[in-house]
Every structure is written in structure tokens, then in C-alpha cells.
Amino acid sequence: MIIERATAPRERQHILRGPASEPVALTVNGLTYALDIEPRVSLLDALRERLELFGTKKGCDQGTCGACTVLVDGRRVLSCLTLAMTCEGRDVTTIEGLAADGQLHPMQQAFIDHDAFQCGYCTAGQVLSAVCLGPEGHADSDEEIAEYMSGNLCRCAAYPNIRAAIRSVRDQKGIA
């Protein structure tokens, strides 16, 4: 039996693995950023890896935990399931952009006042989802709040305090 050995390795050609980068302009927290990203990059990865906005968390990366919740044109979306390219021409708001003029958003302050977090990992997504409850018309009762916040999981089980924070904003001046 003769075993043949390769005398020289074959030259490898560069193989493009996936689509080429494309230019995209993302408006995040009122600022517009020009990026070159692959079309398959999630909004979550663009925010964290390209824009270094680390408040938005990567929890499950499957759309089941809500830690990655951000606002797109004022509506809550799961940034891990949203392609960054689809947000061009739209306004993206992360937890970093929720405060205005050095003042916390009323929901952020309510989360602090009601001790509505423990480890804090889910807090950004919880706050951004909570901000949308009033405009969506889903903050009338504890049951309704629980139902419409059910896409945001808290492993520390701070749910009673989260609902208290939401109720306090609702009762003071409405959720904005």
C-alpha cells in the first residue's frame, strides 16, 4: 500500500462567508450614525458592538426574555430579533436616550423609588416596555400590567415592585 503525501499545501482562496457590508444610517437617541454592517446584523448587536450602547442587554438572543427591548418610532421591539438595516430612517431609543435634559424619565425614577430591580440585568428592557404601556392603553389594572409586561422576564422576581413603579407613574401623570 502506497500512501501519497501532499508535498505542498494547496493555496487557499479567501472565501466570503456571508453578505458584504452595506452602508446604513441609524438614528439612535437623537443622533445619526453612519455604519457599514452586514444586512444580517441585529439591532442589538449594532447597538452594543458598533455603537457601544451597553444598556441594552443580550439575554436569550431568541426574543423570549425582553432584556433587549428598545423603542423604534416609540413602539417597543425586541432588538435581538430586529435587523439593524430595517431601522434606517426610524428613531431608535435605548435606555441611554430615555432621560432628557439631565432628568431621568418618570419611569426610570419610579423604578428607583419603588426598588423595582435587584440585579439590574433586565431593568433597561423592563423600563422601556413600561414606558409604552400607557400609550398602548394597557396600564389600567395590575392584571393588565402583568399581561402586557409578560414578555419581559425578571429572574430576581421583582414583579410586584415593577408593577408598583408602573402604577405610580400612571397615577401621577400618565405614562409618557
ChimeraX commands (.cxc) that place a marker at each C-alpha (Angstrom):
marker #1 position 0.00,0.00,0.00 radius 0.5
marker #1 position 1.37,3.36,-1.00 radius 0.5
marker #1 position 0.30,6.46,0.86 radius 0.5
marker #1 position 0.76,9.64,-1.05 radius 0.5
marker #1 position 1.74,12.74,0.87 radius 0.5
marker #1 position 0.99,16.20,-0.27 radius 0.5
marker #1 position 4.26,17.95,-0.84 radius 0.5
marker #1 position 2.85,21.46,-0.61 radius 0.5
marker #1 position -0.38,22.75,0.90 radius 0.5
marker #1 position -2.91,23.99,-1.54 radius 0.5
marker #1 position -3.22,27.70,-1.73 radius 0.5
marker #1 position -6.44,28.78,-0.12 radius 0.5
marker #1 position -8.54,31.47,-1.64 radius 0.5
marker #1 position -10.33,33.94,0.57 radius 0.5
marker #1 position -13.91,32.78,0.83 radius 0.5
marker #1 position -16.53,35.38,1.64 radius 0.5
marker #1 position -18.71,33.94,4.37 radius 0.5
marker #1 position -21.95,35.86,4.21 radius 0.5
marker #1 position -23.09,39.07,2.62 radius 0.5
marker #1 position -20.83,42.06,2.23 radius 0.5
marker #1 position -21.22,45.07,4.49 radius 0.5
marker #1 position -23.67,47.74,3.42 radius 0.5
marker #1 position -23.88,51.38,4.48 radius 0.5
marker #1 position -26.73,52.25,6.83 radius 0.5
marker #1 position -27.62,55.38,8.77 radius 0.5
marker #1 position -29.15,54.67,12.18 radius 0.5
marker #1 position -30.72,57.37,14.30 radius 0.5
marker #1 position -30.28,56.32,17.91 radius 0.5
marker #1 position -31.19,58.53,20.85 radius 0.5
marker #1 position -31.43,61.54,18.54 radius 0.5
marker #1 position -28.01,61.10,16.93 radius 0.5
marker #1 position -27.45,59.69,13.44 radius 0.5
marker #1 position -24.64,57.20,12.94 radius 0.5
marker #1 position -23.24,56.07,9.59 radius 0.5
marker #1 position -22.31,52.39,9.80 radius 0.5
marker #1 position -21.16,49.68,7.43 radius 0.5
marker #1 position -22.76,46.45,8.58 radius 0.5
marker #1 position -23.82,43.14,7.12 radius 0.5
marker #1 position -27.55,43.02,6.36 radius 0.5
marker #1 position -28.00,40.15,8.84 radius 0.5
marker #1 position -26.71,42.13,11.88 radius 0.5
marker #1 position -29.33,42.50,14.57 radius 0.5
marker #1 position -30.18,45.88,16.00 radius 0.5
marker #1 position -28.99,44.57,19.37 radius 0.5
marker #1 position -25.54,43.73,18.02 radius 0.5
marker #1 position -25.29,47.04,16.18 radius 0.5
marker #1 position -26.15,48.93,19.37 radius 0.5
marker #1 position -23.76,47.02,21.61 radius 0.5
marker #1 position -20.86,46.16,19.30 radius 0.5
marker #1 position -20.78,49.11,16.92 radius 0.5
marker #1 position -22.26,52.00,18.93 radius 0.5
marker #1 position -21.09,50.82,22.37 radius 0.5
marker #1 position -24.50,51.38,23.93 radius 0.5
marker #1 position -24.35,48.66,26.55 radius 0.5
marker #1 position -27.59,49.42,28.41 radius 0.5
marker #1 position -29.50,47.16,26.04 radius 0.5
marker #1 position -28.73,43.64,27.20 radius 0.5
marker #1 position -28.35,40.39,25.32 radius 0.5
marker #1 position -30.24,37.86,27.39 radius 0.5
marker #1 position -31.58,34.92,25.44 radius 0.5
marker #1 position -30.89,36.23,21.90 radius 0.5
marker #1 position -34.14,34.48,20.89 radius 0.5
marker #1 position -36.81,37.06,21.70 radius 0.5
marker #1 position -38.13,35.38,24.83 radius 0.5
marker #1 position -36.69,37.38,27.74 radius 0.5
marker #1 position -37.19,41.06,26.81 radius 0.5
marker #1 position -33.80,42.24,28.11 radius 0.5
marker #1 position -33.06,43.66,24.65 radius 0.5
marker #1 position -36.24,45.78,24.42 radius 0.5
marker #1 position -35.77,49.18,22.78 radius 0.5
marker #1 position -38.18,51.66,21.22 radius 0.5
marker #1 position -38.39,52.08,17.46 radius 0.5
marker #1 position -40.57,55.03,16.47 radius 0.5
marker #1 position -41.99,54.92,20.00 radius 0.5
marker #1 position -43.00,51.26,19.86 radius 0.5
marker #1 position -41.28,48.55,21.84 radius 0.5
marker #1 position -39.36,45.98,19.85 radius 0.5
marker #1 position -37.03,43.12,20.67 radius 0.5
marker #1 position -33.73,44.31,19.26 radius 0.5
marker #1 position -32.31,40.77,19.08 radius 0.5
marker #1 position -34.99,39.88,16.50 radius 0.5
marker #1 position -34.85,43.16,14.57 radius 0.5
marker #1 position -32.40,43.61,11.74 radius 0.5
marker #1 position -30.48,46.86,12.11 radius 0.5
marker #1 position -30.94,47.63,8.40 radius 0.5
marker #1 position -34.72,47.78,8.88 radius 0.5
marker #1 position -34.32,50.68,11.31 radius 0.5
marker #1 position -32.81,53.08,8.80 radius 0.5
marker #1 position -34.96,56.21,8.71 radius 0.5
marker #1 position -36.58,55.35,12.03 radius 0.5
marker #1 position -35.97,56.69,15.54 radius 0.5
marker #1 position -34.41,54.17,17.93 radius 0.5
marker #1 position -34.44,54.92,21.65 radius 0.5
marker #1 position -32.37,52.93,24.12 radius 0.5
marker #1 position -32.28,53.28,27.89 radius 0.5
marker #1 position -29.37,55.71,27.44 radius 0.5
marker #1 position -31.62,58.07,25.48 radius 0.5
marker #1 position -34.69,57.96,27.70 radius 0.5
marker #1 position -33.62,60.70,30.12 radius 0.5
marker #1 position -33.95,64.28,28.88 radius 0.5
marker #1 position -32.05,67.41,29.87 radius 0.5
marker #1 position -30.25,65.61,32.69 radius 0.5
marker #1 position -33.53,64.44,34.25 radius 0.5
marker #1 position -34.50,60.80,34.49 radius 0.5
marker #1 position -37.66,59.78,32.70 radius 0.5
marker #1 position -40.51,59.45,35.25 radius 0.5
marker #1 position -40.49,55.67,34.74 radius 0.5
marker #1 position -36.76,55.45,35.46 radius 0.5
marker #1 position -37.28,57.45,38.65 radius 0.5
marker #1 position -40.25,55.29,39.65 radius 0.5
marker #1 position -38.14,52.12,39.25 radius 0.5
marker #1 position -35.62,53.65,41.66 radius 0.5
marker #1 position -38.26,54.90,44.09 radius 0.5
marker #1 position -40.06,51.54,44.19 radius 0.5
marker #1 position -36.91,49.39,44.25 radius 0.5
marker #1 position -38.16,47.73,41.07 radius 0.5
marker #1 position -34.94,45.91,40.29 radius 0.5
marker #1 position -32.39,43.74,42.01 radius 0.5
marker #1 position -29.56,42.54,39.79 radius 0.5
marker #1 position -30.50,45.11,37.13 radius 0.5
marker #1 position -29.90,42.93,34.09 radius 0.5
marker #1 position -33.48,43.15,32.84 radius 0.5
marker #1 position -34.10,46.72,34.02 radius 0.5
marker #1 position -33.49,48.58,30.75 radius 0.5
marker #1 position -35.90,46.35,28.87 radius 0.5
marker #1 position -38.43,46.50,31.71 radius 0.5
marker #1 position -38.33,50.31,31.82 radius 0.5
marker #1 position -38.67,50.72,28.06 radius 0.5
marker #1 position -41.59,48.29,27.94 radius 0.5
marker #1 position -43.23,50.01,30.90 radius 0.5
marker #1 position -42.97,53.39,29.17 radius 0.5
marker #1 position -45.15,52.03,26.35 radius 0.5
marker #1 position -47.97,50.63,28.48 radius 0.5
marker #1 position -49.90,53.91,28.80 radius 0.5
marker #1 position -49.79,54.89,25.12 radius 0.5
marker #1 position -50.75,51.30,24.23 radius 0.5
marker #1 position -53.69,51.52,26.66 radius 0.5
marker #1 position -52.55,48.59,28.82 radius 0.5
marker #1 position -51.94,50.04,32.29 radius 0.5
marker #1 position -55.43,50.07,33.79 radius 0.5
marker #1 position -55.06,47.18,36.26 radius 0.5
marker #1 position -52.38,45.02,37.84 radius 0.5
marker #1 position -53.60,42.09,35.77 radius 0.5
marker #1 position -53.34,44.08,32.56 radius 0.5
marker #1 position -49.89,45.40,33.50 radius 0.5
marker #1 position -48.71,41.86,34.29 radius 0.5
marker #1 position -50.10,40.56,30.99 radius 0.5
marker #1 position -48.53,43.25,28.82 radius 0.5
marker #1 position -45.21,43.14,30.68 radius 0.5
marker #1 position -45.07,39.32,30.44 radius 0.5
marker #1 position -42.56,39.49,27.59 radius 0.5
marker #1 position -40.01,40.97,29.99 radius 0.5
marker #1 position -38.66,38.38,32.40 radius 0.5
marker #1 position -37.03,39.16,35.74 radius 0.5
marker #1 position -35.04,36.31,37.25 radius 0.5
marker #1 position -34.98,38.15,40.59 radius 0.5
marker #1 position -38.81,38.23,40.69 radius 0.5
marker #1 position -39.12,41.97,41.31 radius 0.5
marker #1 position -42.52,41.92,39.60 radius 0.5
marker #1 position -44.58,43.42,42.49 radius 0.5
marker #1 position -42.20,46.39,42.66 radius 0.5
marker #1 position -42.17,46.76,38.87 radius 0.5
marker #1 position -45.97,46.92,38.86 radius 0.5
marker #1 position -45.88,49.44,41.74 radius 0.5
marker #1 position -43.50,51.65,39.75 radius 0.5
marker #1 position -45.74,51.48,36.69 radius 0.5
marker #1 position -48.85,52.26,38.77 radius 0.5
marker #1 position -47.16,55.25,40.38 radius 0.5
marker #1 position -46.31,56.82,37.02 radius 0.5
marker #1 position -49.76,56.01,35.68 radius 0.5
marker #1 position -51.43,57.57,38.71 radius 0.5
marker #1 position -49.20,60.68,38.87 radius 0.5
marker #1 position -49.23,61.95,35.33 radius 0.5
marker #1 position -49.71,59.07,32.98 radius 0.5
marker #1 position -47.12,57.02,31.22 radius 0.5
marker #1 position -45.39,59.00,28.50 radius 0.5
marker link #1:1,2 radius 0.2
marker link #1:2,3 radius 0.2
marker link #1:3,4 radius 0.2
marker link #1:4,5 radius 0.2
marker link #1:5,6 radius 0.2
marker link #1:6,7 radius 0.2
marker link #1:7,8 radius 0.2
marker link #1:8,9 radius 0.2
marker link #1:9,10 radius 0.2
marker link #1:10,11 radius 0.2
marker link #1:11,12 radius 0.2
marker link #1:12,13 radius 0.2
marker link #1:13,14 radius 0.2
marker link #1:14,15 radius 0.2
marker link #1:15,16 radius 0.2
marker link #1:16,17 radius 0.2
marker link #1:17,18 radius 0.2
marker link #1:18,19 radius 0.2
marker link #1:19,20 radius 0.2
marker link #1:20,21 radius 0.2
marker link #1:21,22 radius 0.2
marker link #1:22,23 radius 0.2
marker link #1:23,24 radius 0.2
marker link #1:24,25 radius 0.2
marker link #1:25,26 radius 0.2
marker link #1:26,27 radius 0.2
marker link #1:27,28 radius 0.2
marker link #1:28,29 radius 0.2
marker link #1:29,30 radius 0.2
marker link #1:30,31 radius 0.2
marker link #1:31,32 radius 0.2
marker link #1:32,33 radius 0.2
marker link #1:33,34 radius 0.2
marker link #1:34,35 radius 0.2
marker link #1:35,36 radius 0.2
marker link #1:36,37 radius 0.2
marker link #1:37,38 radius 0.2
marker link #1:38,39 radius 0.2
marker link #1:39,40 radius 0.2
marker link #1:40,41 radius 0.2
marker link #1:41,42 radius 0.2
marker link #1:42,43 radius 0.2
marker link #1:43,44 radius 0.2
marker link #1:44,45 radius 0.2
marker link #1:45,46 radius 0.2
marker link #1:46,47 radius 0.2
marker link #1:47,48 radius 0.2
marker link #1:48,49 radius 0.2
marker link #1:49,50 radius 0.2
marker link #1:50,51 radius 0.2
marker link #1:51,52 radius 0.2
marker link #1:52,53 radius 0.2
marker link #1:53,54 radius 0.2
marker link #1:54,55 radius 0.2
marker link #1:55,56 radius 0.2
marker link #1:56,57 radius 0.2
marker link #1:57,58 radius 0.2
marker link #1:58,59 radius 0.2
marker link #1:59,60 radius 0.2
marker link #1:60,61 radius 0.2
marker link #1:61,62 radius 0.2
marker link #1:62,63 radius 0.2
marker link #1:63,64 radius 0.2
marker link #1:64,65 radius 0.2
marker link #1:65,66 radius 0.2
marker link #1:66,67 radius 0.2
marker link #1:67,68 radius 0.2
marker link #1:68,69 radius 0.2
marker link #1:69,70 radius 0.2
marker link #1:70,71 radius 0.2
marker link #1:71,72 radius 0.2
marker link #1:72,73 radius 0.2
marker link #1:73,74 radius 0.2
marker link #1:74,75 radius 0.2
marker link #1:75,76 radius 0.2
marker link #1:76,77 radius 0.2
marker link #1:77,78 radius 0.2
marker link #1:78,79 radius 0.2
marker link #1:79,80 radius 0.2
marker link #1:80,81 radius 0.2
marker link #1:81,82 radius 0.2
marker link #1:82,83 radius 0.2
marker link #1:83,84 radius 0.2
marker link #1:84,85 radius 0.2
marker link #1:85,86 radius 0.2
marker link #1:86,87 radius 0.2
marker link #1:87,88 radius 0.2
marker link #1:88,89 radius 0.2
marker link #1:89,90 radius 0.2
marker link #1:90,91 radius 0.2
marker link #1:91,92 radius 0.2
marker link #1:92,93 radius 0.2
marker link #1:93,94 radius 0.2
marker link #1:94,95 radius 0.2
marker link #1:95,96 radius 0.2
marker link #1:96,97 radius 0.2
marker link #1:97,98 radius 0.2
marker link #1:98,99 radius 0.2
marker link #1:99,100 radius 0.2
marker link #1:100,101 radius 0.2
marker link #1:101,102 radius 0.2
marker link #1:102,103 radius 0.2
marker link #1:103,104 radius 0.2
marker link #1:104,105 radius 0.2
marker link #1:105,106 radius 0.2
marker link #1:106,107 radius 0.2
marker link #1:107,108 radius 0.2
marker link #1:108,109 radius 0.2
marker link #1:109,110 radius 0.2
marker link #1:110,111 radius 0.2
marker link #1:111,112 radius 0.2
marker link #1:112,113 radius 0.2
marker link #1:113,114 radius 0.2
marker link #1:114,115 radius 0.2
marker link #1:115,116 radius 0.2
marker link #1:116,117 radius 0.2
marker link #1:117,118 radius 0.2
marker link #1:118,119 radius 0.2
marker link #1:119,120 radius 0.2
marker link #1:120,121 radius 0.2
marker link #1:121,122 radius 0.2
marker link #1:122,123 radius 0.2
marker link #1:123,124 radius 0.2
marker link #1:124,125 radius 0.2
marker link #1:125,126 radius 0.2
marker link #1:126,127 radius 0.2
marker link #1:127,128 radius 0.2
marker link #1:128,129 radius 0.2
marker link #1:129,130 radius 0.2
marker link #1:130,131 radius 0.2
marker link #1:131,132 radius 0.2
marker link #1:132,133 radius 0.2
marker link #1:133,134 radius 0.2
marker link #1:134,135 radius 0.2
marker link #1:135,136 radius 0.2
marker link #1:136,137 radius 0.2
marker link #1:137,138 radius 0.2
marker link #1:138,139 radius 0.2
marker link #1:139,140 radius 0.2
marker link #1:140,141 radius 0.2
marker link #1:141,142 radius 0.2
marker link #1:142,143 radius 0.2
marker link #1:143,144 radius 0.2
marker link #1:144,145 radius 0.2
marker link #1:145,146 radius 0.2
marker link #1:146,147 radius 0.2
marker link #1:147,148 radius 0.2
marker link #1:148,149 radius 0.2
marker link #1:149,150 radius 0.2
marker link #1:150,151 radius 0.2
marker link #1:151,152 radius 0.2
marker link #1:152,153 radius 0.2
marker link #1:153,154 radius 0.2
marker link #1:154,155 radius 0.2
marker link #1:155,156 radius 0.2
marker link #1:156,157 radius 0.2
marker link #1:157,158 radius 0.2
marker link #1:158,159 radius 0.2
marker link #1:159,160 radius 0.2
marker link #1:160,161 radius 0.2
marker link #1:161,162 radius 0.2
marker link #1:162,163 radius 0.2
marker link #1:163,164 radius 0.2
marker link #1:164,165 radius 0.2
marker link #1:165,166 radius 0.2
marker link #1:166,167 radius 0.2
marker link #1:167,168 radius 0.2
marker link #1:168,169 radius 0.2
marker link #1:169,170 radius 0.2
marker link #1:170,171 radius 0.2
marker link #1:171,172 radius 0.2
marker link #1:172,173 radius 0.2
marker link #1:173,174 radius 0.2
marker link #1:174,175 radius 0.2
marker link #1:175,176 radius 0.2
view
